[in-house]
Amino acid sequence: MKKNNNSQVVVGLSGGVDSSVALLLLKKQGFQPIGVSLKYALWPSKKNLLRENVCCSPESFAMARKICQQLKVPYYIVDCQLDFKEKVMGYFLNVLKDKKTPNPCLICNKLVKFKELFKFAEKKRIRYVATGHYAKVRKNRKTGEYKLLRGKDKNKDQSYFLCLLGQEELKNIIFPLGDYIKKEVYQIANKEGFDFFIKRKQSQDLCFVAQKSVPAYLEEAIGFQPGDIIDTQGNVLGQHQGLHFYTIGQRKGLNLVDGPWWVVGFNKKKNQLIVTNKEDDPVLFSKTVMVADYHFISGKVPQKAIKVKAKTRFGQPLAFAKLYPPQKKKLKLVFDQPQKAVTPGQWAVFYQKDVCLGGGIIET
């Protein structure tokens, strides 16, 4: 997507290679980019191994500023800690209190990241917002509808996390990395003198709490709620400290003998954690999934059953399924083949070919 020299665009910068190369590509295409980093909150505890939110640490801000200086691009930092704490960290804990598994990145994109970038753009009277996500936007010239597509790099495609975006956002969003694979992005960075990204490891933590600190975070925020760990026959095998410490398919942290064991479900009424020692136990698999709080990018809810491909978590391959119209405000998603470790609270996201249709929260 090329624009003339008067076209300004607000570029969300994390200080990482993806957003930095996105900024570079936009400038080469004739845009006038403005770099914006968002300052998020984190769990303010000595037990948190993260001293700063990994998306907006002083190091990442310094990196983003350095890139902007090299490219002679204006740079701003927007403080949205209160919004992030309420809408992302609050959501995270509320879902866990309900004994479900949250997806904070997906919620952040919709309720904080793009909202704040567009708010900044509006103040500056700028139409476009861009990020370093691996995804594409395409306009249907006949209908005027904007579609969200999977990125060229199927291993890095991030359309899953963008499934809550709508027409108003997509018509003004640019994803410069949509037609690149990660290897090419690193090559561009290296060629342009941004070789320092090659040595920089990308964090695998939640941005507001280190993965190793999550149990301590949940202990402080929710507390302990001990109960029995039982197998699928109802035999008591041990004790758990609270269902919110676990997720479907989890293997680590069960501390049971004769393992390994996998979490297959919760009995909320009896506060029981249900496990199996069979990795391919049929109880771990689901063919029919009920989906609530659904969103369709087109704004149109299907009125008849449609064939789709879908995934019930980010790292899962797309699988063939049929999606049925809503009944009692829920969609029924029926997979051709049973899917492993379908987890309440996570998001099922639907596709037709490379087009992301939308998604919804898994209930069962």
C-alpha positions in Angstrom: 0.0 0.0 0.0 1.7 3.2 -1.2 0.9 6.8 -0.3 2.2 10.1 -1.3 4.7 12.1 0.8 1.9 13.9 2.6 0.4 10.7 4.1 1.1 10.5 7.8 0.7 7.2 9.8 1.0 6.5 13.5 3.2 3.4 14.0 2.9 1.4 17.2 6.5 0.7 18.4 7.5 -1.9 20.9 11.2 -1.5 20.4 11.3 -4.9 18.7 12.4 -5.9 15.2 8.9 -6.3 13.8 7.5 -2.8 14.6 10.9 -1.2 13.7 11.0 -2.8 10.3 7.3 -1.9 9.8 8.3 1.8 10.4 11.2 1.5 8.0 9.1 0.0 5.2 6.4 2.7 5.6 9.0 5.4 5.3 10.4 3.8 2.1 6.9 3.6 0.7 6.5 7.4 1.0 4.6 7.7 4.2 5.5 10.2 7.0 5.5 7.9 10.0 5.2 9.0 13.6 6.5 6.4 16.2 4.3 5.8 19.3 5.1 3.5 22.2 2.4 2.7 24.7 3.3 2.4 28.4 1.5 -0.4 30.1 1.2 -1.4 33.7 2.6 -4.5 35.4 2.3 -6.4 38.7 4.2 -4.1 41.1 5.7 -6.7 43.4 9.1 -7.8 44.4 8.0 -11.3 43.5 7.6 -10.3 39.9 10.8 -11.2 38.1 9.8 -8.6 35.5 11.0 -5.2 36.7 9.2 -3.5 33.8 6.4 -4.5 31.4 8.3 -6.3 28.6 6.3 -4.4 26.0 7.4 -1.0 27.3 10.6 -1.3 29.4 13.1 1.6 29.5 15.2 -0.6 27.2 12.4 -1.0 24.6 11.6 2.7 24.7 15.3 3.5 24.2 15.4 1.1 21.3 12.3 2.6 19.7 13.6 6.2 20.2 17.0 5.2 18.7 15.2 3.8 15.6 13.1 6.9 15.2 16.2 9.1 15.5 18.1 7.1 12.9 15.1 7.4 10.5 14.4 11.0 11.5 10.9 10.2 12.6 9.0 11.9 15.5 8.6 9.7 18.6 6.1 9.8 21.5 5.3 7.7 24.5 1.6 7.4 25.6 0.9 6.4 29.2 -2.1 4.0 29.3 -1.2 2.1 32.5 -4.6 2.7 34.2 -6.5 1.5 31.1 -4.2 -1.6 30.8 -4.5 -2.4 34.5 -8.3 -2.2 34.4 -9.1 -3.8 31.0 -6.3 -6.3 30.6 -5.0 -7.3 34.0 -8.5 -7.0 35.4 -9.9 -9.2 32.7 -7.0 -11.7 33.2 -7.9 -12.2 36.9 -11.6 -12.2 36.5 -11.4 -15.0 33.9 -9.2 -17.0 36.2 -11.5 -16.5 39.2 -14.2 -18.0 37.0 -11.9 -21.1 36.6 -11.3 -20.4 32.9 -8.2 -19.6 30.9 -7.8 -16.0 29.7 -6.1 -14.6 26.5 -4.9 -11.1 27.5 -3.1 -10.3 24.2 -6.3 -10.6 22.2 -8.1 -8.4 24.7 -5.3 -5.9 24.8 -5.3 -5.4 21.0 -9.0 -4.5 21.0 -9.5 -2.6 24.2 -6.1 -0.9 24.7 -3.5 -1.1 21.9 -5.4 -0.1 18.8 -7.8 2.1 20.8 -4.9 4.2 22.2 -3.1 4.4 18.8 -6.3 5.6 17.1 -6.9 8.1 19.9 -3.4 9.5 19.4 -3.9 9.6 15.6 -7.2 11.4 16.0 -5.6 14.1 18.1 -3.0 14.6 15.4 -5.6 14.5 12.7 -4.0 11.4 11.2 -6.0 8.7 9.5 -3.8 5.7 9.5 -2.4 3.4 12.2 0.2 0.7 11.6 1.7 -2.1 13.6 4.3 -4.8 13.1 1.7 -7.6 13.2 2.0 -10.4 10.7 -1.4 -10.0 9.0 -3.0 -8.3 6.0 -6.0 -6.1 5.2 -7.8 -6.3 1.9 -10.8 -4.3 0.7 -13.5 -5.9 -1.4 -14.0 -3.3 -4.1 -17.5 -4.5 -5.0 -18.9 -4.4 -1.4 -16.5 -2.0 0.2 -16.0 -4.5 3.0 -12.5 -4.8 4.6 -11.2 -8.2 5.3 -8.5 -9.4 7.7 -6.2 -12.0 6.2 -3.5 -14.3 7.5 0.0 -13.1 7.0 2.4 -14.7 4.4 4.4 -16.3 7.3 2.0 -18.9 8.5 4.3 -19.7 11.4 4.1 -16.1 12.6 0.6 -15.2 11.5 -1.1 -13.0 14.2 -4.6 -12.7 12.7 -5.8 -14.8 15.6 -5.0 -12.0 18.1 -6.7 -9.4 15.8 -10.0 -11.2 15.4 -11.9 -8.6 17.4 -11.1 -5.8 15.1 -14.0 -4.4 13.0 -14.6 -2.4 9.8 -13.9 1.0 11.4 -10.5 -0.1 12.5 -9.5 -2.2 9.5 -10.2 0.6 6.9 -7.5 2.7 8.6 -5.0 0.0 9.6 -1.8 -0.9 7.7 0.2 -4.1 8.4 3.5 -3.6 6.5 4.8 -7.1 7.4 1.8 -9.0 6.0 3.7 -10.1 2.9 7.0 -10.9 4.6 8.3 -13.9 6.5 10.2 -13.4 9.8 13.5 -14.3 8.1 13.1 -11.5 5.6 12.3 -9.1 8.3 15.6 -9.9 10.1 17.4 -9.6 6.8 15.9 -6.1 6.2 16.9 -5.1 9.8 20.5 -6.3 9.2 20.8 -4.6 5.9 19.6 -1.3 7.3 22.1 -1.4 10.2 19.6 -2.6 12.8 21.7 -5.8 13.4 21.4 -5.4 17.2 18.0 -7.1 16.9 19.7 -10.4 15.9 21.2 -10.8 19.3 18.1 -9.7 21.2 15.9 -12.5 22.5 12.1 -12.1 22.4 10.4 -12.6 25.8 8.0 -15.6 26.3 6.5 -14.0 29.4 3.2 -12.4 29.8 4.0 -8.7 29.4 2.9 -7.7 32.9 4.2 -10.7 34.9 7.0 -13.1 34.4 5.8 -16.7 33.7 7.7 -18.0 36.7 6.0 -15.3 38.8 2.4 -16.2 37.8 1.7 -18.5 40.7 2.8 -15.9 43.2 0.7 -13.3 41.3 -2.4 -15.5 41.5 -1.7 -16.3 45.2 -1.7 -12.6 46.0 -4.6 -11.6 43.8 -6.9 -14.6 44.2 -5.4 -16.7 47.1 -5.4 -20.4 47.7 -8.6 -22.5 47.3 -7.5 -26.1 48.1 -9.3 -29.1 46.9 -9.0 -32.7 45.7 -7.2 -33.8 42.5 -9.1 -36.8 41.1 -8.6 -39.1 38.1 -11.4 -39.7 35.6 -12.7 -42.6 37.7 -13.1 -40.3 40.7 -10.2 -41.6 42.7 -8.5 -39.0 44.9 -4.8 -38.6 43.9 -3.7 -35.5 45.8 -4.5 -31.9 46.6 -4.4 -28.7 44.5 -4.1 -25.2 45.8 -6.8 -23.7 43.6 -8.3 -24.4 40.2 -7.2 -21.0 38.9 -3.6 -22.3 38.9 -4.4 -24.8 36.1 -5.6 -25.0 32.5 -6.9 -27.8 30.4 -4.0 -29.9 28.9 -1.6 -28.7 31.6 1.1 -31.2 32.5 3.5 -29.3 34.8 3.0 -28.4 38.4 0.7 -31.3 39.4 3.2 -33.0 41.7 1.6 -36.4 41.4 3.3 -39.8 41.5 3.1 -42.4 38.7 3.0 -39.6 36.1 3.0 -37.8 33.8 -0.6 -36.5 34.3 -2.6 -34.1 32.3 -5.4 -31.8 33.4 -8.7 -32.7 31.6 -11.3 -30.7 33.5 -12.7 -29.0 36.6 -15.6 -29.9 38.8 -16.3 -26.3 40.0 -19.1 -27.3 42.4 -16.8 -29.7 44.3 -13.6 -27.7 43.6 -12.0 -30.8 42.1 -9.2 -30.9 39.5 -9.7 -33.8 37.1 -6.6 -35.5 35.6 -5.6 -38.4 33.4 -2.3 -40.2 32.9 -3.1 -41.0 29.3 -1.8 -38.4 26.8 -4.4 -39.4 24.2 -7.3 -40.0 26.7 -10.6 -39.4 24.7 -11.7 -37.1 27.5 -9.0 -34.6 26.4 -10.6 -34.2 23.0 -13.7 -32.3 21.9 -15.5 -32.3 18.6 -18.3 -29.8 19.4 -17.4 -26.5 20.9 -19.9 -23.8 22.1 -18.8 -20.2 21.6 -20.2 -17.1 23.3 -19.5 -13.4 23.0 -18.7 -13.8 19.4 -17.6 -11.1 17.0 -17.6 -11.1 13.2 -15.2 -8.7 11.4 -17.8 -8.1 8.6 -20.4 -7.2 11.2 -22.7 -9.9 9.8 -23.5 -13.0 11.7 -23.9 -16.2 9.6 -27.6 -17.0 9.1 -26.9 -20.6 7.9 -24.2 -23.2 8.6 -20.9 -22.5 6.9 -17.8 -24.5 6.4 -14.7 -23.0 8.0 -11.3 -23.7 9.3 -10.8 -22.9 13.0 -8.4 -23.0 15.9 -9.1 -23.0 19.6 -5.7 -21.6 20.6 -3.0 -19.5 18.9 -0.4 -22.2 18.4 -2.9 -24.8 17.1 -3.1 -25.7 13.4 -6.3 -24.7 11.6 -8.8 -27.6 11.4 -11.9 -28.1 9.2 -15.2 -27.5 11.0 -18.7 -26.4 10.5 -20.0 -23.2 12.1 -23.7 -23.0 12.9 -25.9 -19.9 13.3 -26.4 -18.6 16.9 -29.0 -20.1 19.2 -29.5 -18.5 22.6 -26.6 -16.1 21.9 -24.2 -19.0 21.3 -22.5 -20.5 18.2 -21.9 -24.2 17.7 -18.6 -25.1 16.2 -18.3 -28.7 15.1 -14.9 -30.0 14.0 -14.4 -32.8 11.5 -11.9 -34.3 13.8 -11.8 -34.0 17.7 -9.5 -31.2 18.9 -7.2 -31.7 21.9 -7.4 -29.6 25.1 -10.2 -27.2 24.1 -10.1 -24.7 26.9 -13.0 -22.6 28.3 -12.1 -18.9 28.3 -9.8 -19.2 25.3 -10.9 -17.9 21.9 -12.1 -20.0 18.9 -11.2 -18.1 15.7 -12.8 -18.9 12.4 -11.4 -18.7 8.8 -12.4 -19.2 5.2 -9.3 -19.8 3.2 -6.9 -17.0 4.4 -9.7 -14.7 5.6 -10.3 -14.4 9.3 -14.1 -14.2 9.9 -13.9 -13.4 13.6 -14.0 -15.4 16.8 -15.6 -15.9 20.2 -15.0 -17.2 23.7 -15.0 -21.0 24.2 -17.6 -22.1 26.8 -17.3 -25.9 26.5 
